[in-house]
């Protein structure tokens, strides 16, 4: 490599080409003599000046040719580099695609030499940077979107839609291990996702923590937009939190997954694992905050909130809603005679007996001590009376065994219906009416049902 003379490569090229031209012009007369030209014709000052001038002109001509051939390509590459730098600098802290198409960012690969190799390397670099930015954008968007959801069902639905988009998949299922069983947390496009929980491949991924890719499986049918189809590939990947596998993601696509897609999925799964774990913890805390720890029924705070919601809904939609309030007769005598542990067992038995009677959508609440109430959306006065009587009999027939003794208990039940009984302005008035009916049942001799008229 020739030594650098200035700070500009094209200036160095011009100097070296002029020097080369002058050298050629200086030695040309000697070559002419060697070729048989008479020395008195070439070895003259005039001839020397002529050959030096020709050499100088040749040097400048060579430089001009190099300038015309190479400099425009280098200028284009420099302009594209500056444009790419501006684009990536602008989007460094922003999500979204970078507008860098081949016409504006790439350099023509029209030379089979080092110039062409530079162009190819430059284009590959631009594509790599663009892909890296797209991956970063996808991961950021995925993480940000999932962080907006704590509700488990909403989270899994949103996660599946994004995963389908980012991996070009047609179907997906998220399986979560809960209480030792694999359960479907969310699915799209798979006809019978519950069957995946029994798959040997799923168990293998859960056990090893390593993803599995299946080509043309025969044991999985995927429901497409119009008809069933057999996917080209099925990918099963572990969902982890703190290096512990607690779920499986199943993706199916009509094409094979590229390596870039699998690497992107690895990044997305990290965010998915954290988001799912946060949602599960949130649900457990919500459940714990709403549940009475002894009976497993809803507690008073949650029950009051739901009563308010159901009363507002019934008022707005001109529907009926009823409340049954009941407590156990002479429960203090049971505590005093048998002890509080036996009293707790009686409360648990009553709660279980009551749970078996109520409809799906009814809300059973432990109000406090031995007192309970139930919210019955859509129930009329007659429905409330019938359910109250069945509840009274069921509690009367329940029993708790304590050694050789069998402990039984009865209950008093009060109820009120909106708007059948009378008009109530709010849920507190409806609950108070049911409480007054309960008091009347006790005053009338207990172990009976009274409804507010």
N, C-alpha and C positions, 0 to 999 in steps of 0.2 A: 504494500500500500504506500502510495506517495505521501510525503509529509504535507501537513496543512500549512498553507502560506498566509491565509487570511481567515476571518470568521465566517466567510460565506463560501459554500461549496462551488457554486457556479462561477464566482470570481476566481477561485483556485483553478477551475477547469479552463477558464479563458486564459489565465497566465500560462498554464502548462501547455495548452495547445499553441499559443503564440511562440513560446520557447521552442516547442517541438518544430514548428514551422521554420523558425530562424535557423535551428540546427540543420534541418533538411536543406534549407537554402544555402547554408554555409558549406556543406559537404558535397552539394550537387556538382560543382565544377570539377572536383577531384574524381567523382564517379564518371563524369563525362570524359575526362582524360583516360581513365581506365578502359572506357568503351571505345577508345581510338580517335576521339575528337582531338584536333590539334590544340596543344596547350596555349599557343599564342592567340587562339580564338576565345578560349574560356577562362584562361588565367589572367583576366584583366579586371581592373576595378569596376568598369561598367557592368561586366557580366556578373561579378560578385554582387553588386548592388541590385541587379535585376533578379538574381536567384533569391537573395534575401527578401526582396519585396514580394516575390512569388510565394516564398515560404510563409512570410507574415500574412499574406492574403489567405493562403491555405489554412493557416491556423485559425484565423478569424472565421473563415467559412465553416470549418469543422465545429467551432464553438456555436455558430449560428444554427447549424443543423441540429446539434445537441439541444440547443435552446428551444428550437421549434418542436423537436420530437419528444423530449423528456419533460421539459418544464411545464407544459400544460397539464400533463398527467399528475405531476407532483403538486401543481397548484390546485387541481381538483381534489386530490387527496387531502391537502391541507385545509381547503374550504370545508370538505365534508367532516374532517376531524373537528374543526371549530364549531360546526353546526351541531355535531353529536355532543361535544362538550357542553354547549349551551343547553341542549335538550335535557341532558342528564343532570346538569346542575339545577335546572329549573324544577325537575321532577324528583330531585333527591329526597325531599321530605313530603312528597305528594304521592297518592295512589292514582291508579288509572294508567291506561296504555300510553306509550310514547309514540308520537306520530313520526316514525322513522322508517319509511318505506324505501325499497331499492332505488327509486328514482331520485330521492332527495338525500339519502345517506350513503348508499353504496357506490363503489368505484368500479368502472368497467374492467372486467378481467379479459383483456384482449391482447395479452402478450405472454408468450411462453418462455419467460425468463424471470430474472429477479424482480423486475417491475411488476410483472403479472403475479408473481408469488406474493409481493407486498400487497397488491390489490386484494388477492384472495384472503390473505391473513387479516387484512383490515376489515373486509366484509364479514369474516367469521367472528372477529372480535365484536363488531357491532351487533351481530345476531346473538352472540353470547351475552352481551350486556343487556340487550333488549329482553332476552329470555329470563335473565336474572332479575330484572326489574319486574317483569310480569309475575314471576314466582313470588317475589316479595310483596307485590300488590295483592296477589291471591291469598297469601298467608295472612296479611294484615286485614284484608276485607273479611276473610273467614273468621279470624279471631275476634274482630270488632263486632261482627254480626252475632256471633254466638254469645259474646259478653252481654248483649242487650236482652238476653232471655234467661230467666231463672226457672220459668215453668218448664217442666221436663218434656211434656208433649210438644210444646211450641219449639223447644230447643231441638229435639230430634227431627221434627219436620223440616225446620230451616236448614239444619246440618245436612240432611239427605239431599235436599234440593241443590245446595251448593256443591256437594260432592259429586252429584250427577253431572253438574255443569263443568266442574274443573277436571274431571277424569274422562269426560265423554262417555259415561256409562248410561245404560238404559234402565237398569234396575239396581236397587240397593236395599239392604236391611241392616239395622243395628240391633245386635243382641247384647243383653246385659245380664250378668250373673247376679242373681239375688236369691239369698237363702239357699244357696247350693244348686239352684236351677237356672238354666238359660232361658230368659224371657225376651220376647220381641218388644223392643222399645220403640221401633218405628220401621216402616217399610214403604217401598214404592216399586210397583211393577212386578213384584214376586207374588205369584198366586197363593201359595201356602207357606208363608215365611216361618210359621211355627215348626214346620217339619225340619227346618235347618238346624234347630236346636239339637236334634238327634243325629246330625251328620257326624261321621267319623272325622272328617276334615276339620269341622268346627272344634271338636274335642281336641284334635291334635294341635291346632293353633292355640287354643286355650291352655293346653298343657305345656307347650314348648315356648310360646311367646314369639313364634316366627311365622311370617306370612307365607301363604300357600297360593300358588297360581295353578288353576286347573284348565286344561285345554279340552274343549268339547265334552263336558261332562254329560253322562247319560242319566244322572239321577236328579237333575234340577231342571224344571220347566219355568221359563220366565214369561210373564204376561206382557206382551208389547202393546202398542197403541191399538191395534185391531186384532191381531192373532197371536197365538203362542209361537215362540221361536226358541231355538236352542242357541245359546250364546257362543261366541267364538272363544271367549275366556271368562272365567270366574276368578275373582281375586278375594281371598279371605285374609284380613289383616287384624292383628291384635290391637285392642284399645287399652292403653296403659295409664296408670297414675302412680307416681313414685315407684316405677319399675315393677309394679304389680299389674298383671292382666286381669281386668274385670269385665271386658266386653269384646265383641268381635264385630268387625265391619265386613259385610259381604257385598261385593260389587260385581255386576255382570255387564258385559258389553259385546256387541256384535263384531268387534275387532280386537286384535291383540293389544295389550297395554304396552306402551313404549316405556323405555327406561326412565325418561324424563318425567312421565306421568307417575311412575312408582315412587320416584324421589320426592316429587311434590306431595304425594299422598303421605309419605313418611312425616313431612313437616306438618301437614294438616291434622294428622292423627294426634300429634302432641297437643295442639290446641283443643281438639275434640275431647281427648281424655280429661283435660283440666276442666273444660266446660261441663261435661257430663257429671264429673265428680262434684263440682260445685252445685249443680242442680239437684243431685241426689241428696247432698247434705242439706240444702235448703228445704227440700221436701220433707226430710226427716225432722228437721227443726220445726217446720210448719205443723207437721203431724203431732210432734211432741207438745207443741204449744196449744194444740186444739183438743188433745185427748186427755181424759181423766185417767191417771195411771192405774187406779185400782180396778175399775170396771171395764176400761177400754172404750167407753162411750165418749161422745163429745163433752167438753167441759162447759161451764156456764158462760164464760166469756165468748167462746166460739158460737155456742148455741144462741146467745142473745144477738150476735151479729147476723147469723143466718135467719133468725126470726124476723129481724128488721128487713133484710133483703127480700124474703119471701112475702112479707106483708106488703111491701112497696110494689112488688111485681103483681100480686093479686089485686091490689087497688087499681093499678094502672091498666091491667088487662080485664078488669071486671070479672075476676075469678074468685073462687072460694078458698078459704084457708082455715084450718082448725088447729086448736092446741089442746092436748090432753096433759093434765098435770096429775101426778100420783105420788103418794108416799106410803111407806110401810107402817102398818098399825102396830102400836106398842113395841116399836123397835128398840126403845131404851131398855125395856124389860129384857129383851134378848141379850143386849150388851151387858147388862148388870148380872144376868143369870149365867150366861155361858162365856162371857168375855168378848173383847173387841176382835180377836182373831176369828171367832165364830161369826161375829157380826159382819166382818168383812166378807167371809165366805157366803153369807146370806145375800149381801149386796151383789156379789158377783153372780150368784145363781139367778137372782131376780133380773139382772141386766141381760144375761144369756136368754132367759125365758122371754123377755120383752123383745129382744132383737129378732127372734124367730117369727114374731107376729107382724111386724111392721112391713109395709110395702117398700119396694125400691123407690127411692126419692124421699121417703119420710126420714126425719132427722130426730134421733133419740139422744137426749141430753141428761147428764147428771147435774141437777140444779144445785145440790149441796146436801151433805149428810145422807139421809135416806129418802130424799125428795128428788123426783125426776120430772121431766116434761118432754113431750114429743110434738114436733111440728109436722102437720099433715097437709101439704099443699094439695088443693083440689078436692078436699074432703068436705062433704056436706054434714049437716047436723046428724042425720041418720047414720052416715058412715062413721062419724065420730062416736056415736053411742054404741054402735055394734063393735067397733074396735076396742072401745073402753071396756065393754063387758067381757070380750075375749081376753083382754089383758088381765082383768081382775081374776078370771077363772084360772088363767095360766099361772099367775103368781100364787094363787091359793093351792094349786096342785104341785107346785115345785117344793122340793125338800132338800135339806142339808143333813148329812149323816155325821154324828159326832159320837163315835164309839157305838154304844148300843142305843143311843137316843136319836130320834128323827125329829128335826126341827122344821116346823112349817111356819109360814107367815101369811098374813092377808094384807090387802092394800085398799086404800080409799082413792077413788079416781074422780077428778073434776074436769070438765071440758067446756070449751066455748068455740063457736064457729062464726066466721065472718064471710059474708054478711047475713047468714041465715038467722042467727040469734038476735042480734041487733047491730046497729052501726057503731063501729069503733073508729076513733080518729087515728090511732096509731097502734103499733104492736104492743106497747106497754099496757094499753087498756085491754087488749085481747088477752094478754097473759094474766093480768089482774083478775079478769072475769073468770078465767079457768081456775085461778087460785081461790077465788071466792066460792066457786062450785065445789072445789076440793074440801074447803072448810065446811061447807054444808053437808057433804057426804060424811065427814067425821062427826058432825053434830047429830046426824041422823042415825048413828050407830055403827059407822065404819063398814068396811068390806062391801062397798056398793059404789055405783057410778051415778054421778049427778052432773047434768049439763045445764049451763046457764041459759035461762029462757030469755 
